[in-house]
Each structure stands twice: as structure tokens, then as C-alpha cells.
Amino acid sequence: MEFETVIGLEVHAQLKTRSKIFCGCSTEFGRPPNSNTCPVCLGLPGVLPVLNRRVVEFAIKLALATDCRINHKNIFARKNYFYPDLPKGYQISQFDLPIAEHGRIEIEVEDWRRTIGITRIHMEEDAGKLIHDEREPLSYVDLNRTGVPLLEIVSEPDLRSPAEAAAYLRKLHAIVRYLDICDGNMQEGSFRCDANISLRPKGQAEFGTRTELKNMNSFRNVQKALEYEERRQRDLLLDGEEVIQATLLWDADQGVSLPMRSKEEAHDYRYFPDPDLVPVMVDEAWISQVRAGLPELPLARKNRFISELGLPPDDAEVLTSSRELADYFEQALAAYPAAKKLGNWIMTELLRALKGEEGIDIGACPVTPTGLARLLTMVDEGLISGKIAKTVFEEMMLSGADPDTVVKEKNLVQVSDEGELVAIVRAIIAAHPDQAEQFRAGKTKVLGFFVGQLMKETKGKANPQMANELFSQELQG
């Protein structure tokens, strides 16, 4: 029997506001426990929430960027449940009238493009955090995160594979960062995802029994967790067993999903409109104002890089994967207009170096866009070879110095003096008569051996083009 996988994602994006959604407390991450709190976010008697206007503005931005319909009237509701990190005993969220609905995101997986529907985007406050003592059966509550503004983005169950789920998540992550409404830090929990997955026989319209996966803090973990759960459910169904609806935690160390709690068919959160908050009215003038300030989004930027710069689609996809990387590329491009060569350097040397430096962010890269442009210009001008350029680049990453300074201090200027090189070329030919005879017998590939010897002798500083020409002349003469 063949099965079809059905996946839907619920993503929570923490917004980059300075204060919380309903009070003036700071949203700064890493403060001492329970220091970013006040009577409002603690839900003490007699307090009233006041909505942060910037939260609504950020929600409108994301709605526009994902082709959602924006509801001109939307209402905050109380979602009632009891948990130690929820001081009020309810969470202020949105239910039947969210800020936005019925949007879409386009994804590409292995040259296959699909449109994934977005059911809704709604505004809500975050809960606190429980810290469990590993030595004793105790848990501590940190309420700093309570009241931090979130956007929850709920996809339609349109995803058909773990790879598609990871692609959708990356695309959404890029969008919120391009919009500058969320820092996207998955390790700190400011961009987190719950995944619902079920299997059904191919051709069946009815969904299978789903499980929900939590505790996934990277794109890779999301894909691996879904792949594991896909296999687990398929094995159960092939053995004639039932899939039990449950909430599962992903254990990345063991590579398995573990039961968190069983789950009934439906929740009863007893939603009702929050009596302390009036409906939020969003008019066309506000929407137009926000639309006018939208940046160029990843898909539009990618298409521009392809059409205007002639970049291959795969290159354009990588270079627009984050706003910071695309900005870096365009700043360097202004000083070095060879887009393909520049893109190759960024995608290979630069990204490899950033990954090797304990995941350093490109915003903190020691090599500036103009510095990289100057380095490539020096190669084109024949001042240094391509091999030496990589050595110079490594030094620039370590010291932050400009390429001219590195080349001068390390004495790395390319040797292009014909008289100086001819003497070395003749000495190398004399030292390797067998290889010289092979060349004269028609084995021209041996020319690479001679050039390699020259590079070794000059410590990589010889002009490669001149080296090839000189060896050809001397060996034929």
C-alpha cells in the first residue's frame, strides 16, 4: 500500500518590538529571571492591557508579504488553560476574527514549485518559561517572556513531504527577516515551529490520524523529525496498527520522537472576546501606509538577480536566502560588477569562512563588501593570482585589514617580470628532462606539472598565464 504524507505547520514568530504586546516591559532576551515583568503581564488584579500599535503594524507587513486578506475588524480573545508559566490562567490571542487569513507562500523543492496556503495569521502574547532542575524534582518559572508579542502563522495541510516542510519554513523565515519584524533566532526560541503530520492511503480524501511534533529548533531538526515520524507512522499502518493522536517531543540527540502527552480530538479553550480590549480596526489608509514601506521581498529579489544580473536560479536562491547576505552582495557588486564571479566567491569562500568561524553572522563579517570587491579587482588586474587571493582573504577574515595592506605586508604581489621568470623556467626544465621530452612528444598535459613547479618555487606568486606561455615557448624552442 502506498501512502500520502500530509503536513501542516504552526509557526510562532517573536516580534522585534522594544516592549511587550500589552505593557511597557522590555522584551530584551537574557535578562535575570522575572526582571522583565510588571503587574500587567503578571495579570495582577485591577490592571488593564494596552495594545502595542507596532505589533499590529508588523502583522500587517507579514499579511501583505504573504498575500493574505487583512480583516478590517479583528478581535482579541482569551484562550483559557492552566499551566504554571501562564500567570493569568489564560492567554490573550485571536480566534474567530484574526488579523489576516487565506494567504500563500511559494516554495521550490528539487525544481518543483508549489504554492502552500496560509490559513491564518494572528497576534498573541507569549507564555513564560519553565526551567527544570536536573538534580531535584523541582521546576522554576521565569516570566520574562510572558507578554512578549508573537505572530502565529498557521499553514494549510498542503505540505506533502518533510523536504517541503523545511523549504516552507526557510521561506517564511527569510520573509520575516526581510521585513525586519523578527530576528529569526531559532536557538533562542524567537522563531519556532510545531508540526502536524499524518499519513493516508493514496487517493483517499479523508485525513489520517495526526501527531504533533514539538521542540524543533532548527530547519534540519524539523526535517529529520518529520522524516522519523513519517517512517514510524508508515510502519504502524503497514503492520495493521493504529496511529494514536498525541503530542510528541523531538529528541535530536537520539534522533527519535518521544511521547509528551496524549491528545483528544479537540481542545476546549473556552475562547471568548477579551472584555478589556476593544476590537482592532484596520482601515485601507493604514494598510496602504504599511505597503508603501515594504522592502523588496526574497522572491522578487531573486527574480531580479536572475533577469537583470544573469545569475543562475540556484545562485540567486542562495544569495537572497537572507536580507543581510543579499545586501552584502549588492554592496560589493556596486564596486565589482562581475556578478557571477562575485557570487561564486561569496557562496564558496565567504560562506565557508563564516560557517567555520563558529557560525559568525554576515553582519559581523570582518571582510567588508568593498574589501572583497577590491580583492577580486586585484586578481583581474594581475596584481595577485587567484590562489594568492584565497590566502589574502583568509588574512582579511582574521585581521579585518584591507587587501592592499595584506598584500603589501605579506609581500604577496604577483611576479609578472618576464626576465625574472624566464630564468626560473629554464632551471625547472633543465631539472626535469624526462617531463620535457614527454611534452615535446605531444603529452601537453605535462605543462601543468611544470607550472606547478614554478608556483612552488615562487610560493604561488608567479603570474599563471605568463607561466604557461613561457613554458610553452621554452619547451618548444
KOLKELO-713665 format. One record per atom (N, C-alpha, C): x negated, y negated, z negated; residue in one letter. Coordinates in steps of 0.2 Angstrom, whole numbers, plus 2048, in hexadecimal, padded with zeros to 3 digits. Each point is the difference from the previous one (the first is absolute). Layout:
N
XYZa
...
This chain:
477
7FC806800m
8047FA800m
7FC7FA800m
8017FB804e
7FD7FA800e
8047FA7FCe
7FC7FC7FDf
8037FB7FCf
7FE7F9802f
8047FB7FEe
7FF7F9802e
7FF7FD7F9e
7FA7FC7FFt
7FF7FC7FAt
8037F9801t
8037FF7FAv
8047F97FFv
7FD7FC7FAv
7FD7FA802i
7FD7FD7FAi
8027F9800i
8027FD7FAg
8017F97FFg
7FC7FD7FBg
7FE7FA800l
7FB7FD7FCl
8037FA7FCl
7FF8007FAe
8027FA7FCe
7FA7FC7FDe
7FE7FA803v
7FA7FD7FEv
8027FA7FCv
7FB7FF7FBh
8017FA7FBh
7FA7FC802h
8017FA802a
7FB7FB801a
8007FA7FAa
7FB8007FCq
7FF7FB7FBq
7FE7F9804q
8047FB7FEl
7FF7FA804l
7FB7FB7FCl
7FD7FC805k
7FA7FC7FEk
8027F97FDk
8058017FBt
8027FA7FDt
7FC7FF7FAt
7FF7F97FDr
7FC7FF7FAr
8048027FAr
8077FF801s
8048027FAs
805805801s
8038037FBk
805805801k
8067FE803k
804805802i
8067FF804i
8067FB7FCi
8008017F9f
8057FD7FDf
7FE7FC7FAf
7F97FF7FFc
7FD7FC7FBc
7FA7FD802c
7FD7FC7FCg
7F97FD802g
7FA8047FEg
8018067FEc
7FA8047FDc
7FB801806c
7FA8007FFs
7FB802805s
800807803s
7FF801806t
800807803t
7F9802801t
7FB7FD7FDe
7F9802801e
7FF8077FDe
7FC804804f
7FF8077FFf
7FA8007FBf
8008057FBg
7FA8027FCg
8007FC7FAg
8057FC7FEr
8007FC7FAr
8018057FAr
7FE7FE7FAp
8018047FAp
8078037FFp
8028067FEp
807802800p
8047FC7FCp
8067FF803n
8067FC7FDn
7FE7F87FFn
7FB7FE804s
7FF7F9800s
8037FC805s
803803805n
8037FC805n
8088017FFn
8027FE7FAt
8078027FFt
8037FA7FCt
8077FF800c
8047FB7FDc
8078037FEc
8047FC7FDp
8068027FEp
805802806p
7FF7FD806v
804801805v
7FE807803v
7FA802802c
7FE806803c
8018067FBc
8007FE7F9l
8018057FBl
8078027FFl
8047FB803g
8078017FFg
8037FF7F9g
7FD7FB7FCl
8027FF7FAl
8077FC800l
8048007FAp
8077FD800p
8007F9802p
8047FD803g
8017F9801g
7FC7FD806g
7FD804804v
7FC7FD805v
803801807v
7FF7FC805l
803800807l
7FA801805l
801804805p
7FB800805p
8017FA805p
7FB7FE803v
8007FB805v
7FC803806v
803800806l
7FD803806l
7FA7FC803l
7FB803801n
7FA7FD804n
801800807n
8017F9803r
8027FF807r
7FB803804r
7F98017FEr
7FB802805r
802808801r
8038037FCv
801807801v
805801806v
8057FC800v
805800805v
7FD7FE807v
7FB7FB800e
7FD7FE806e
7FC806803e
7FC8047FBf
7FC805802f
804806803f
8068017FDa
805805803a
8027FE807a
8027FA801i
8027FE806i
7FA801806i
7FA7FE7FEk
7FA801804k
800808802k
8018047FCl
7FF807801l
806803805l
8067FD7FEa
806802804a
7FF7FD807a
7FE7FA801l
7FF7FE807l
7FA804804l
7FB8027FCa
7FB804803a
802807802a
8058037FDt
802806801t
807801804t
8027FA803d
806800804d
8068027FCd
8007FE7F9c
8068017FCc
8057FB801c
8078027FEr
8057FB800r
8007FD7F9r
8007FA7FFi
7FF7FC7FAi
8077FF7FDi
8028027FAn
8077FE7FEn
8007F97FDn
8047FC802h
8017F97FEh
8028007F9h
8038057FDk
8028007F9k
7FE8077FEk
7FB8007FBn
7FE8067FCn
8007FF7F9n
8018067FDi
8028007F8i
7FB8047FDi
7FE7FE7FAf
7FC8047FBf
8048047FCf
7FE8067FFa
8048057FCa
7FC8037FAa
8038027FBr
7FD8047FBr
800807801r
7FA803800k
7FF807801k
7FF8037F9k
8058037FDn
7FF8037F9n
7FD8077FFn
7FB8007FDy
7FD8067FEy
7FB7FF7FAy
7FE8057FCf
7FD7FF7FAf
7F9804801f
7FB7FC7FFy
7F9802800y
7FC7FC7FCy
7FA8027FCp
7FD7FC7FBp
7FC7FA803p
7FF800807d
7FD7FA803d
8057FB803d
8068017FEl
8057FC803l
8047FC7FAl
7FD7FB7FEp
8027FD7F9p
8087FE800p
8027FE806k
8077FD800k
805806800k
7FE806802g
805806801g
803800807g
7FE7FB804y
802800807y
7FB7FC804y
800801806q
7FC7FC805q
8047FC804q
7FE7FA801i
8037FB805i
7FE802807i
804802804s
7FF802807s
8067FE804s
800803806q
8067FE805q
803807802q
806800801f
804806802f
8037FF806f
8077FE800d
804800806d
7FF7FA804d
7FD7FB7FEl
7FF7FA804l
7F87FE7FFl
7FC804804p
7F87FE7FFp
7FF7FA805p
7FA7FE7FFi
7FD7FA804i
800802808i
7FF806802a
7FF802807a
802807801a
802802806e
802806802e
7FF802807e
7FF806802h
800802807h
7FB7FD804h
7FA8027FEg
7FA7FD804g
7FC806803g
7FA7FF803r
7FC805803r
7F97FF800r
7FC805801i
7F97FF801i
7FE805805i
7FC7FE805e
7FD805805e
7F98037FEe
800806801i
7FA8047FEi
7FD804806i
7FA801800e
7FD804805e
7FC8067FDe
801806802v
7FC8067FDv
7FE804806v
7FA801802e
7FD803805e
8047FE807e
8007FA801d
8027FD806d
808801801d
8038027FBw
807800800w
8037FB7FBw
8047FB804r
8037FA7FCr
8078027FEr
8027FE7FAr
8068017FDr
8027FA7FCr
8077FF800t
8037FB7FCt
8038037F9t
7FE7FD7FBi
8028037F9i
8057FB7FDi
8068027FFg
8057FB7FDg
7FE7FE7F9g
8027FA7FEi
8007FE7F9i
8077FF7FDi
8028047FBt
8067FF7FEt
8027FA7FCt
7FB7FE7FCr
8017FA7FCr
7FA7FD7FDr
7FF7FA7FFi
7FB7FD7FCi
8047FC7FAi
7FE8017FAh
8037FD7FAh
7FB7FD7FBh
8017FB7FDm
7FC7FD7FBm
8028037F9m
7FB8017FCe
8018037F9e
7FA7FE7FCe
8018017F9e
7FA8007FBe
7FD8067FFe
7FA8007FEd
7FC8067FFd
8018027F8d
7FF8077FFa
8008027F9a
7F97FF7FDa
8008027F9g
7F98007FDg
7FC806802g
7FB8027FCk
7FC805801k
7FF8047FAk
800807800l
7FF8047FAl
7F8803801l
7FD7FF7FAi
7F9803800i
8008057FBi
7FE806803h
8008067FCh
7FA8027FDh
8008017F9d
7F98027FCd
7FF807802d
7FA801802e
7FE807802e
7FE8047FAe
7FE7FD7FAr
7FE8037FAr
8068027FCr
8057FC800e
8068017FBe
806800804e
8068027FEp
806800803p
8047F97FFp
7FC7FB803l
8027F97FFl
8007FD807l
8057FB801s
8007FC806s
8017F97FDs
7FC7FB804y
8007F97FEy
8047FC806y
8037FB7FFv
8047FC805v
7FD7FA801v
7FE7FE806d
7FD7FA802d
8067FD805d
8027FA7FDl
8067FD804l
7FE7FA804l
7F97FF802n
7FE7FB804n
803800807n
801806802r
803801807r
8087FF800r
8038007FAt
8077FF800t
8027F9803t
804800805g
8027FA803g
7FC7FD806g
7FB804801v
7FC7FE806v
804802807v
8007FB804p
805801806p
7FE805805p
805804802l
7FF805805l
8057FF806l
7FE802806l
804802805l
800807801l
806803800e
801807802e
802801807e
7FC804804i
802801807i
801807801i
807802802v
802806800v
801802808v
7FC805802s
801802807s
806805801s
802800806e
805805802e
7FC807800e
804805800p
7FC807800p
7FE802807p
7FC7FB804d
7FF801807d
7F9803801d
7FC8017FAl
7F9802801l
800808801l
7FD803805r
800807801r
7F98047FFr
7FC7FD7FDs
7F98037FEs
7FD7FC7FBs
7FB8037FCp
7FC7FC7FBp
7FC7FB804p
7FD802806a
7FC7FB804a
8047FA801a
807801802e
8047FA801e
8017FC7FAe
8018037FAa
8017FD7FAa
7FA7FB7FEa
7FA803801a
7FA7FC7FFa
7FF7FA805a
802801806a
7FF7FB805a
8057FA7FEa
8068027FEy
8057FB7FEy
7FE7FC7FAy
7FD8047FBl
7FE7FC7FAl
7FA7FC802l
7FB802804r
7FB7FB802r
8027FA804r
805801804k
8037FA804k
8047FB7FBk
8038037FBl
8047FC7FCl
7FB7FC7FBl
7FB8047FEh
7FA7FD7FCh
7FD7FA804h
7FE801806a
7FD7FB804a
8057FA801a
807801801i
8047FA800i
8017FC7FAi
8008037FAv
8007FC7FAv
7FA7FC7FEv
7FA803803r
7FA7FD7FFr
7FF7FA805r
803801806y
8007FB805y
8047FA7FEy
8068017FDl
8047FB7FDl
7FD7FD7FAl
7FB8037FDd
7FD7FE7F9d
8057FF7FBd
8058057FFi
8058017FBi
7FE8057FBi
7FB804802c
7FE8067FBc
7F9801802c
7FC8027FAd
7F9801801d
7FF807803d
8058057FFg
7FF806803g
7FC8057FCg
7FE7FE7FAn
7FB8047FCn
8048067FEn
7FE806803m
8048067FEm
7FD8037F9m
7FA7FF7FFq
7FD8027FAq
8037FD7F9q
8017F9801e
8037FD7FBe
808800800e
803804804g
807801800g
8047FA803g
7FD7FB804s
8037FB803s
803802806s
7FF805803f
803803806f
8018087FFf
8068027FEr
8008077FFr
806803803r
800807800c
805803805c
8038067FCc
806801801d
8038077FEd
803803807d
7FF806801a
802803806a
8058067FFa
806800804n
805805800n
7FE804806n
8008077FFi
7FF804805i
805807800i
802802805s
804806801s
7FF803807s
802806800l
7FF804806l
807803802l
802800807r
806803802r
7FE804806r
804805802p
7FF804806p
8017FB806p
7FC801805k
8007FC806k
807800803k
8037FA802g
806800803g
8067FF7FBg
7FE8007F9q
8067FF7FBq
8007F97FFq
8067FD7FFa
8017F97FFa
8007FF7F8a
8028057FCe
8007FF7F9e
7F98007FDe
7FF7FB7FBf
7F98007FDf
7FF8067FBf
7FA8027FFg
7FF8057FBg
7FF7FD7FAg
7FF8047FBt
7FF7FE7F9t
7F97FD7FFt
8007F97FEr
7FA7FD7FFr
7FC8007FAr
7FA7FE800t
7FC7FF7FAt
7FD7F9800t
7FF7FD7FBe
7FD7F9800e
7F98017FDe
7FB7FD803l
7F98007FEl
7FE7F97FEl
7FD8007FAk
7FD7FA7FDk
7F98017FFk
7FD7FA7FDn
7F98007FEn
7FB801806n
8017FC805m
7FC800806m
7FD7F9801m
7F98007FFn
7FD7F9800n
7FB7FF806n
801803805s
7FD7FF806s
803803806s
7FF7FD806f
803803806f
7FE807801f
7FA8027FFr
7FE807801r
8048057FBr
8017FD7FAn
8048047FBn
807801802n
8037FB803v
807801802v
800805805v
7FC800805q
800805805q
7FF8077FEq
7FB8017FBk
7FE8067FEk
8058037FBk
8047FC7FCa
8058027FCa
806802804a
8027FD805l
805801805l
7FF807804l
7F9801802e
7FE806803e
8018067FCe
7FE7FF7F9y
8018057FBy
8078027FFy
8047FB7FFe
8078017FFe
804803806e
7FE7FE806e
803803806e
7FE807800e
7FA8027FFr
7FE808800r
8048037FAr
8007FD7FAr
8048047FBr
807801801r
8037FB803q
807801801q
802805806q
7FB800805r
801804806r
7FF8087FDr
7FB8017FCd
7FF8067FDd
8068037FCd
8037FB7FCl
8068027FCl
806802805l
8017FC805l
805801805l
7FF807804l
7FA801802l
7FF806804l
8018067FBl
7FF8007FAd
8008057FBd
8088017FEd
8047FC802g
8078007FFg
8027FD7F9g
7FB7FC7FDe
8017FD7FAe
8037F9801e
8037FD7FBe
8027F9800e
7FB7FB7FEe
8007FA803v
7FC7FA7FDv
8047FD7FBv
7FD7FF7FAi
8047FD7FBi
7FE7F8800i
8057FC800q
8007F9800q
7FC7FE7F9q
7FB7FC801a
7FC7FE7FAa
7FB7FA802a
7FE7FD7FBt
7FB7FB800t
7F98037FFt
7FB7FF804l
7FA804800l
7FA7FA7FFl
7FB8027FCl
7FA7FC800l
7FA803804l
7FD7FC804w
7FA802804w
7FA8007FCw
7FD8067FFd
7F98017FDd
7FB800805d
7FD7FA801a
7FB800806a
7FA8047FEa
7FE8017FAd
7FA8047FEd
801807802d
8068037FFq
801807801q
803801807q
8037FA803g
803801807g
8078037FFg
8037FF7FBv
8078047FFv
8057FB7FEv
806801801s
8067FC7FDs
8028047FAs
8027FC7FAl
8028037FAl
8067FD7FEl
8058057FDp
8067FD7FEp
8007FB7FBp
8047FA801m
8007FB7FBm
8078017FCm
805800804r
8078017FDr
805803805r
8058047FEs
805802805s
8047FA801s
804800806k
8037FA802k
807802802k
8057FD7FEe
807802802e
8027FD806e
805801803e
8027FE807e
8017F8800e
8027FD7FBa
8007F9801a
7FF7FC7F9a
7FD7FA800h
7FF7FC7FAh
8077FC7FEh
8017FF7FAd
8057FB7FEd
7FC7FB7FCd
7FE7FB803y
7FC7FA7FDy
8057FB7FDy
807801802r
8057FB7FDr
7FE7F9803r
7FF7FF806y
7FE7FA803y
8067FB7FFy
7FF7FA7FEf
8057FB800f
7FC7F9801f
8047FB803p
7FC7FA801p
7FE7FD7FAp
7F97FD800d
7FE7FD7FAd
8047FA7FEd
8037FF7FAp
8047FA7FFp
7FC7FA7FEp
7F98017FFd
7FC7FA7FFd
7FD7FD806d
801803806l
7FD7FD806l
8057FF805l
8007FA803v
8057FF805v
7FE803807v
805801805p
7FE803806p
7FB7FB804p
7FB803803v
7FB7FD804v
8037FE807v
8007FA802m
8037FE806m
7FA7FE805m
7FF803805v
7FB7FF805v
8037FD807v
7FF7FA801d
8037FD806d
7FB800806d
8027FF806e
7FC800806e
7FA7FB800e
8017FB7FDa
7FB7FB7FFa
7FA8027FDa
8018047FAw
7FB8037FCw
7FC805804w
804805804i
7FD805804i
7FC7FD805i
8027FB803s
7FD7FD806s
7F97FD7FDs
8007FD7FAq
7FA7FD7FDq
7FB8057FFq
8028067FDv
7FC8057FFv
7FD803807v
804801805r
7FE803806r
7FB7FB803r
8007FA800a
7FC7FB803a
7F98017FCa
7FF8037FAg
7FA8017FDg
7FD807800g
803804804l
7FE807801l
7F9800804l
7FB8047FEp
7FA801803p
801805806p
7FB800805e
801806805e
7FF8067FDe
805805801l
8008067FDl
7FC806803l
7FE8057FDp
7FC805802p
801802808p
806802801l
802803807l
7FF7FA805l
8027FA7FFa
7FF7FB804a
7F97FE802a
7FC8007FAr
7F97FF801r
7FC806804r
8028067FEk
7FD805804k
802800807k
8067FE802n
802800807n
7FC7FA804n
7FF7FA7FCr
7FC7FB802r
7F8802802r
7FE8047FBf
7F9802801f
7FF804806f
805804802i
800805805i
8017FC807i
8057FB800s
8017FD806s
7FC7FA802s
7FD7FC7FBe
7FC7FA801e
7F98027FFe
7FE8057FCl
7F98017FFl
7FE807804l
804803802g
7FF806804g
7FD8067FCg
8028007F9l
7FE8057FCl
804807801l
7FD8057FFp
804807800p
8058007FAp
806803801p
8058007FBp
7FD8037F9p
7FC805800d
7FD8027FAd
7FC7FB7FCd
7FC7FD804d
7FB7FA7FDd
8057FB7FDd
8057FE804a
8047FB7FDa
8048027FAa
802806800e
8038037FAe
7FC7FF7FAe
7F9802800v
7FC8007FBv
7FE7F87FEv
7FF7FC805l
7FE7F97FEl
8067FC7FDl
806802801t
8067FD7FDt
8038047FAt
7FC8057FEs
8038047FAs
8017FB7FAs
7FC7FB7FFs
8017FB7FBs
7FF7F9802s
8037FC7FDr
8007F9802r
7F97FD7FFr
7FD8027FBe
7F97FE7FFe
7FB802805e
801807802l
7FB802805l
8017FD807l
8077FF802a
8017FC806a
7FE7F9800a
8007FD7FAd
7FE7F9800d
7F8800801d
7FD8057FDy
7F9800800y
7FE801808y
803804803f
7FF802807f
8017FA804f
8057FC7FFe
8017FA804e
7FC7FA7FFe
7FD8007FAq
7FC7FB7FEq
7F9801803q
7FE806800a
7FA802804a
800800807a
806801803l
801800807l
8007F8802l
8017FC7FCa
8007F9802a
7F87FE802a
7FC8037FDa
7F97FF801a
7FC805804a
804806801y
7FD805805y
806803803y
8017FE806p
806802804p
800807803p
7FC8047FFa
800807803a
8048047FBa
806800802a
8058037FBa
7FF8087FFa
7FE803805k
7FF8087FFk
7FA8017FCk
7FB7FD802k
7F98017FCk
8017FE7F9k
8037FA7FFl
8017FE7F9l
8048057FCl
806802803g
8048057FDg
7FD8067FEg
7FC803805n
7FC8067FEn
7FB7FF7FAn
7FD7FA800w
7FB7FF7FAw
8048007F9w
8067FD801i
8047FF7FAi
8038077FDi
802804805m
8038067FFm
7FB8057FEm
7FA800802t
7FB8057FEt
7FC7FD7FAt
7FB7FC802e
7FB7FD7FBe
8037FD7FAe
8057FB801l
8037FC7FBl
8048047FBl
805804803l
8058047FCl
7FC8057FCl
7FB803804r
7FC8067FCr
7FD7FD7FAr
7FC7FA801a
7FD7FD7FBa
8047FE7FAa
8067FD802l
8057FE7FAl
8028067FCl
802805804k
8028077FCk
7FA8027FCk
7FA800802g
7FB8027FCg
7FE7FC7FAg
8027FA800e
7FF7FC7FBe
8058007FBe
8028067FEe
8058017FBe
8077FD802e
801800806g
8077FE802g
8007F8800g
7FB7FC801i
8007F9800i
8057FD805i
8047FB7FEd
8057FD804d
7FD7FC805d
8037FF806i
7FD7FC805i
7FF7F97FEi
8057FE7FCg
8007F97FEg
7FA7FE7FCg
7FC8057FDa
7FA7FF7FCa
7FA802804a
801802807c
7FA802804c
7FA7FB800c
7FA8027FEp
7FB7FC801p
7FE7FD807p
802804805v
7FF7FE807v
8057FC802v
7FF7FA801t
8067FB803t
801802807t
8067FE802p
802801807p
7FB7FC805p
7FE7FA7FEt
7FB7FD805t
7F98037FFt
7FF8037FAg
7F9803800g
800806804g
806804801l
800806804l
8007FE807l
8037FA802a
8007FE807a
7F97FE802a
7FC7FD7FBr
7F97FE802r
7FC806801r
8018057FCl
7FC806800l
801803807l
806801803l
801803806l
7FE7FB806l
8007FA7FFt
7FD7FB805t
7F9801800t
7FC8017FBm
7F9801800m
7FE807804m
804805800v
7FF806804v
8017FE807v
8057FD802d
8017FE807d
7FB7FB802d
7FD7FC7FCe
7FB7FC802e
7F9803801e
7FF8067FEg
7FA804800g
7FC7FF7FAg
8027FC7FBl
7FC7FE7FAl
7FE8067FCl
8068057FFi
7FF8067FDi
803806804i
7FE8067FEs
803805804s
8078037FCs
804804803g
8068027FDg
7FE8047F9g
7FB804801k
7FE8047FAk
7FD7FB7FAk
7FC7FB802i
7FE7FB7FBi
8067FD7FDi
8057FE804a
8067FD7FEa
8048037FAa
800807800k
8038047FBk
7FC7FF7F9k
7F9800801t
7FC7FF7FAt
8017F97FDt
8017FB805v
8017F97FDv
8078007FDv
805803803f
8068007FDf
8008037F9f
7FD8057FFe
7FF8037F9e
7FD7FC7FBe
7FB7FC802e
7FD7FB7FCe
8057FA7FEe
8047FE805m
8057FB7FFm
8058027FCm
802807800m
8058027FBm
7FD8007F9m
7FA8017FFl
7FD8007F9l
7FF7F97FEl
7FD7FC804s
7FE7F97FDs
8057FA802s
804801805g
8057FB802g
7FC7FB805g
7FA801802a
7FC7FB804a
803800807a
7FE7FB803d
802800807d
7FB804804d
802802807p
7FB804803p
7FA7FD802p
8007FA802d
7F97FC802d
7FB8017FAd
8037FF7FAt
7FB8007FAt
7FD8077FFt
805805801v
7FD8077FFv
7FB802805v
8027FE806v
7FB802806v
7F97FC7FFv
8007FA7FDk
7FA7FD7FFk
7FC8027FAk
8048017FBe
7FC8037FAe
7FE807801e
803804803k
7FE807801k
7FC801806k
7FF7FB804n
7FC800806n
802805805n
807800802l
803804804l
8027FE807l
7FC7FB802v
8027FD807v
7FD805805v
805801805q
7FE805805q
7FA7FE804q
7FC805801v
7FA800804v
802800808v
7FF7FA803s
802800807s
7FA7FD804s
7FA8007FDd
7FA7FE804d
7FE806804d
8007FF807e
7FE805804e
7F98037FFe
7FB7FB800g
7F98027FFg
7FF8047FAg
8047FE7FAe
7FF8047FAe
802807801e
806800803l
803807801l
7FD805804l
7FD7FD806v
7FD804805v
7FA8047FDv
7FC7FD7FCa
7FB8037FDa
8028067FBa
8057FF7FDi
8038067FCi
803805804i
8037FE805v
803805805v
7FB804803v
7FB7FD802r
7FA804804r
7FD8057FBr
7FF7FE7F9a
7FD8047FBa
8058067FFa
8067FF800i
8058067FEi
800805806i
8007FD806i
800805806i
7F9804800i
7FB7FD7FEa
7F9803800a
8008067FBa
8047FE7FAa
8008057FBa
805806801a
804800805h
805805802h
800802807h
7FB803802p
7FF801808p
805805802p
8028057FCd
805805802d
8077FD801d
8027FC7FCq
8067FC801q
8007FC806q
7FA7FD801a
7FF7FB806a
801804807a
7FD806800e
800805806e
808802801e
8038017FAq
807802801q
8047FB803q
7FF7FA7FEf
8047FA803f
7FE7FF808f
7FA801801r
7FE7FF807r
802806805r
8028067FCa
803806804a
8087FF800a
8027FB7FEg
8077FE801g
8058017FAg
7FD8027FAk
8048007FAk
8007F97FDk
8057FC802t
8007F97FEt
8027FF7F9t
8048057FDk
8028007FAk
7FB7FF7FAk
7FA802802v
7FA7FF7FCv
7FE7F97FEv
8037FC805l
7FF7F87FEl
8027FE7F9l
8068047FEg
8027FE7F9g
7FB8027FBg
7FC805801f
7FB8027FBf
7FB7FA800f
7FE7FE806f
7FA7FB800f
8037F97FCf
8067FE802v
8037FA7FDv
8008017F8v
8028067FEg
8018027F9g
7F97FF7FCg
7FB802804q
7F97FF7FDq
7FE7F97FFq
8027FC805l
7FE7F9800l
8047FD7FAl
8068017FFm
8047FE7FBm
7FD8027F9m
7FE806800k
7FC8027FAk
7FA7FC7FEk
7FC7FF806e
7FA7FC7FFe
8017F97FEe
8067FD803t
8017F97FFt
8057FF7FAt
8028057FDk
8058007FAk
8077FD802k
801802806g
8077FE803g
8017F9803g
7FA7FD800k
8007F9803k
7FF7FF807k
7FF805804a
7FF7FF807a
8067FF803a
8007FC806n
8067FF804n
802806804n
8058047FEp
802806803p
800800808p
8037FB803q
8017FF807q
7F97FF803q
7FB7FC7FDm
7FA7FF803m
7FC8077FFm
8018037FBa
7FC8067FFa
802805805a
806801802n
802805805n
7FD7FE807n
8007F9801e
7FD7FE807e
7F8801800e
7FD7FF7FAl
7F8800800l
7FE808801l
8048047FCf
7FE807801f
801803807f
8067FE803s
801802807s
7FB7FE804s
7FE7FA800q
7FA7FD804q
7FA8047FFq
7FE8007FAe
7F98037FEe
800808802e
8068037FFl
800807801l
800802808l
8037FC804q
800800807q
7FA7FE803q
7FD7FB7FDg
7FA7FD803g
7FA8057FFg
